[in-house]
Amino acid sequence: NGSIIDGLSAFKRNIVGALKGQSECAICYSIISTDKKMPDKRCGTCKNLFHRTCLYKWFQSSNQNTCPLCRNPIDYLGADTKARRG
């Protein structure tokens, strides 16, 4: 018969284990976005990963299609994805 604290500790260990090795989005610094997606858009130059929605918002707010970190042009539709790395 465990306590709530024991249950929360076990839950945290499970989450940390499930997300181990996953990269965070270089814009929002989160692994899982609000739409429950992992970062999958990669800059071809600096190799940082971004959530699609974060990168799209960056393009809209900056009025340019450059990487938010290295400022090199990035093709949103053609940016590498984890699924294609292989």
C-alpha positions in Angstrom: 0.0 0.0 0.0 2.1 2.9 -1.3 1.7 6.6 -0.6 1.0 9.3 -3.1 4.6 10.4 -2.9 5.8 6.8 -3.8 3.4 6.7 -6.7 4.5 10.1 -8.0 8.2 9.0 -7.7 7.5 5.9 -9.6 5.6 7.8 -12.3 8.5 10.3 -12.6 11.0 7.4 -13.0 8.9 5.9 -15.8 8.6 9.2 -17.7 12.3 9.9 -17.3 13.1 6.4 -18.6 10.7 6.7 -21.5 12.2 10.0 -22.7 15.8 9.1 -22.1 17.9 9.9 -25.1 15.3 12.2 -26.7 16.4 15.7 -27.7 14.5 18.8 -26.7 13.3 21.4 -29.1 15.9 24.2 -29.4 13.0 26.8 -29.4 10.7 25.8 -26.6 13.2 23.6 -24.7 10.6 20.9 -24.3 10.7 17.3 -25.4 7.0 16.9 -26.0 5.1 19.7 -27.6 1.5 20.8 -26.8 0.3 18.6 -29.7 2.1 15.6 -28.1 4.9 15.5 -30.8 8.6 15.0 -30.4 11.0 17.4 -32.2 11.5 16.1 -35.7 12.6 19.0 -37.9 16.4 19.3 -38.0 18.5 22.1 -39.3 20.9 20.8 -42.0 23.7 23.2 -40.8 23.7 23.2 -37.0 21.8 19.9 -36.6 19.5 21.2 -33.8 16.0 19.7 -33.6 12.7 21.6 -33.5 9.1 20.8 -33.2 7.3 21.5 -36.5 4.9 23.9 -34.8 7.7 25.8 -33.0 9.7 26.2 -36.3 6.5 27.3 -38.2 5.8 30.0 -35.5 9.4 31.1 -35.7 9.1 31.5 -39.5 5.9 33.5 -39.1 7.2 35.8 -36.3 10.6 36.5 -37.9 9.3 36.8 -41.5 12.2 34.6 -42.7 13.0 31.0 -43.3 16.2 30.8 -41.3 17.3 28.6 -38.4 16.6 30.4 -35.1 20.0 29.4 -33.9 22.5 29.5 -36.7 20.5 31.8 -39.0 21.2 29.7 -42.1 18.3 29.1 -44.5 16.2 26.1 -43.6 13.6 24.5 -45.8 10.6 23.7 -43.6 9.1 21.2 -46.0 12.5 19.6 -46.8 14.2 19.8 -43.4 15.5 16.4 -42.3 13.3 14.5 -40.0 14.3 11.8 -37.5 12.2 9.3 -39.5 14.3 9.9 -42.6 17.6 9.6 -40.9 18.4 6.1 -41.2 
